[in-house]
Amino acid sequence: MKLKNKLVIIRGGGDLASGIAVRLFRAGFNIIILETLHPLAIRLPVSFASAVFEGSCQIENIKGILAETYDEADQIVNDNKVAILIDPIGRSFEYYKQFVLIDAIMAKRNLGTNKEQAPLVIGIGPGFEAGIDVHAVIETKRGHYLGRVIYEGSALPDTGIPGEIAGESDKRLLRAPAEGLIIPEHQIGDLVQENDVIATVNGIPLKARLSGVLRGLIYPNTPVTEGMKVGDIDHRGIKDYCFTVSDKALSIGGGALEVICSYLNRNDKKTNRKEKK
């Protein structure tokens, strides 16, 4: 089955999903991202989810625009941009028939994606079983297997322990100190020191546990729950890392590109065999 207009629909617009989108867009695919009305993305400068709040965004010179209708989304794609639709349950699957579906919600569990929804369905990270509910899974755990394609079985299970970046793991995460609306005291890209107040929730300070650059922070005034991940600090202190797609996201995007190219190649061979007959 041919892939109409080289269309890829990605569920989720966070930093990993957006890294996949960037890699596929540069390889010549048309991208539509499905998001919720209130995204919880952390690394907003490299998340197409930010278009839900601002109407548009730009990641490494690739523009994303929020669309209100399918016609608008089609026009955005035709203009060589990424379209973002608010569609958390996938109503658009009925409108777009021939496409690749990538579930990159990063919920650590399957929230309803199945391989009957599209000719090719890819699950990102744990929660999916290749060959059962999706056609392929991409490993997301940092380390030797990051970005590898799995055609039978699942990705490594979520341990609940953040991956290490230059020797730091849990300390780099920012978690809400209480339930309520988060009020930032700093912006992404700011250099901060250990014990600096990064934000407040109901007047309770959220303090940095190490020094570095504020790499991610959830959108201002978002309702949060106590203990919820709301940001992260990169103690390497390189500001440019806040505004460019990460090595992890690009690796996962490479895995997705491999799956799609392999799928198209197999179908081209089938078509050629039929034509020879």
C-alpha positions in Angstrom: 0.0 0.0 0.0 1.4 3.4 -1.0 1.9 6.1 1.5 -0.3 9.0 0.3 1.6 12.3 0.1 4.3 10.8 2.4 2.1 11.7 5.3 3.2 10.9 8.9 0.9 11.5 11.8 2.6 11.7 15.2 0.6 11.5 18.4 2.2 13.8 20.9 4.2 17.0 20.5 6.8 16.9 23.3 10.5 17.1 22.7 11.0 13.4 21.7 8.0 13.4 19.4 9.2 16.7 17.9 12.7 15.4 17.4 11.1 12.5 15.4 9.1 15.1 13.4 12.2 17.2 12.6 14.2 14.1 11.4 11.3 12.9 9.2 10.5 16.4 7.9 14.1 16.9 6.8 13.9 13.5 5.0 11.0 14.7 2.9 7.9 13.5 4.8 4.8 15.6 5.5 4.1 15.9 9.3 0.9 16.4 11.2 1.1 16.3 15.0 -1.8 15.5 17.3 -1.9 17.2 20.7 -4.1 17.8 23.6 -5.7 21.1 24.6 -3.4 21.4 27.5 0.0 19.9 26.7 2.4 19.1 29.5 5.6 19.4 27.4 8.7 20.4 29.4 11.3 21.4 26.7 9.0 23.9 25.0 11.5 25.5 22.7 12.0 22.2 20.9 8.4 20.9 21.3 5.8 21.5 18.6 3.3 21.3 21.4 4.2 25.0 22.1 2.1 25.9 19.1 -1.0 25.0 21.0 -0.2 27.9 23.4 1.3 30.4 21.0 -0.4 29.5 17.7 2.9 28.8 16.0 6.5 27.8 16.8 9.8 27.1 15.2 12.3 24.3 15.8 15.6 24.5 14.0 14.1 26.6 11.2 11.1 24.3 10.8 7.9 26.1 11.4 4.9 24.5 13.1 1.4 26.1 13.0 -1.7 25.2 14.9 -4.6 24.3 12.6 -8.3 24.5 13.6 -9.6 22.3 10.7 -8.3 19.6 8.4 -8.4 22.0 5.5 -6.1 24.3 7.4 -3.8 21.4 8.3 -3.6 20.4 4.6 -2.7 23.9 3.6 0.0 24.1 6.3 1.5 20.9 5.1 1.4 22.0 1.5 3.2 25.1 2.5 6.1 22.9 3.7 5.4 23.4 7.4 4.4 21.1 10.3 0.7 21.2 11.2 -0.5 20.7 14.7 -4.1 19.6 15.4 -5.8 19.4 18.8 -7.0 15.8 18.5 -6.0 13.7 21.6 -8.2 10.7 20.6 -7.4 10.5 16.9 -10.6 11.6 15.2 -8.5 12.7 12.2 -7.6 9.0 11.4 -10.9 8.8 9.5 -10.0 11.8 7.4 -6.4 10.9 6.6 -6.5 7.4 5.1 -3.0 6.5 3.9 -0.4 7.5 6.5 2.2 6.3 8.9 1.1 6.6 12.6 3.7 7.2 15.3 2.6 7.1 18.9 5.1 9.3 20.8 2.9 10.4 23.7 5.5 8.9 26.0 2.9 7.7 28.5 4.9 4.5 29.3 1.7 2.6 28.4 -0.5 2.2 25.4 -3.5 4.6 25.5 -5.4 3.0 22.7 -3.1 2.9 19.6 -3.4 -0.3 17.5 -2.0 -1.5 14.2 -5.4 -1.4 12.5 -5.4 2.5 12.6 -2.9 2.9 9.8 -0.9 0.9 7.2 2.2 1.3 9.4 2.0 2.0 13.1 5.1 2.7 15.3 5.2 2.8 19.1 7.8 4.9 20.8 9.2 3.5 24.1 7.7 1.1 26.6 4.0 0.2 26.6 3.8 -1.3 23.1 4.4 -4.8 21.8 5.7 -5.0 18.3 3.7 -7.5 16.2 0.7 -7.3 18.5 -0.6 -3.7 18.9 2.0 -1.9 16.7 4.1 -3.0 13.8 7.4 -1.8 15.3 8.7 -0.2 18.5 11.6 2.2 18.9 13.8 1.9 22.1 14.0 5.1 24.1 16.2 4.1 27.0 19.5 5.8 27.0 22.4 3.4 26.4 23.5 0.8 23.9 20.0 0.1 22.5 18.7 3.7 22.2 17.0 4.2 18.8 17.0 0.6 17.8 14.0 -0.9 16.0 12.1 -3.8 17.6 9.9 -5.9 15.4 9.1 -8.5 18.0 8.5 -7.7 21.7 8.7 -4.5 23.6 11.1 -1.7 24.6 13.0 -1.9 27.9 10.6 -1.3 30.8 10.4 2.1 32.5 12.4 2.0 35.7 11.2 5.4 37.0 14.8 6.5 37.3 15.8 9.4 34.9 18.5 8.7 32.5 21.9 10.1 33.3 23.3 13.2 31.5 27.0 13.7 32.2 26.7 11.8 35.5 23.5 13.4 36.8 20.2 11.7 37.0 17.4 12.5 39.5 18.9 15.8 40.7 18.5 17.4 37.3 14.7 17.0 37.4 12.3 19.6 38.8 9.2 18.3 40.5 6.2 20.3 41.7 6.4 21.0 45.5 2.6 21.1 45.8 -0.7 21.0 43.8 -1.8 24.2 42.1 -0.7 26.5 39.3 3.0 26.8 38.5 4.4 30.4 38.4 7.9 30.6 36.9 10.6 32.7 38.4 13.1 31.9 35.6 12.9 31.2 31.8 14.3 28.3 29.8 17.9 29.1 28.9 18.6 30.9 32.2 21.8 29.9 34.1 20.8 29.0 37.6 22.5 28.1 40.8 21.8 25.3 43.3 18.9 26.4 45.7 17.7 29.2 43.3 13.9 29.4 43.2 12.9 28.3 39.7 9.1 28.6 40.2 6.4 28.6 42.9 3.3 26.5 43.3 0.7 28.0 45.7 3.5 30.1 47.1 5.7 27.1 47.8 9.2 27.5 46.2 10.6 25.0 43.8 14.3 25.1 44.2 17.1 23.9 41.9 19.0 20.9 43.3 22.1 21.6 41.2 23.6 24.5 39.1 23.3 24.7 35.4 21.1 25.9 32.6 17.3 25.6 32.9 16.7 23.3 29.9 12.9 22.8 30.4 10.0 24.2 32.3 6.3 23.6 31.9 4.1 26.3 30.5 3.2 29.1 33.0 0.0 28.8 35.0 -0.3 25.1 34.1 -2.2 23.1 36.8 0.2 20.6 38.4 0.1 17.9 41.1 2.6 17.4 43.9 5.7 15.5 42.7 4.9 16.0 39.0 7.8 16.5 36.7 7.7 20.2 35.6 11.2 20.9 34.4 14.8 20.0 34.2 18.3 21.5 34.6 21.3 20.6 32.5 24.4 21.0 34.7 26.6 21.1 31.6 25.4 24.7 31.3 25.4 24.9 27.5 22.5 27.3 26.6 22.3 26.1 22.9 21.2 22.6 24.1 18.0 24.2 25.3 17.0 25.3 21.8 18.2 22.4 19.6 16.9 18.9 19.3 18.6 16.5 21.6 20.9 13.6 20.7 18.3 11.2 22.2 15.4 12.6 20.1 17.5 12.5 16.9 18.4 8.8 17.6 14.8 7.8 18.1 13.9 9.8 15.0 16.5 7.8 13.1 14.9 4.6 14.2 11.5 5.8 13.0 13.0 6.8 9.7 14.5 3.3 9.3 11.1 1.6 9.9 9.3 3.9 7.4 12.0 3.5 4.7 12.0 -0.2 5.1 8.2 -0.3 4.8 8.3 1.8 1.6 11.1 -0.3 0.1 9.2 -3.5 0.7 6.1 -2.1 -0.9 8.0 -0.8 -3.9 9.4 -4.3 -4.4 5.9 -5.9 -4.2 4.6 -3.3 -6.8 7.5 -4.1 -9.1 6.9 -7.8 -8.9 3.2 -7.3 -9.8 4.0 -5.1 -12.7 6.5 -7.7 -14.1 3.7 -10.3 -14.0 
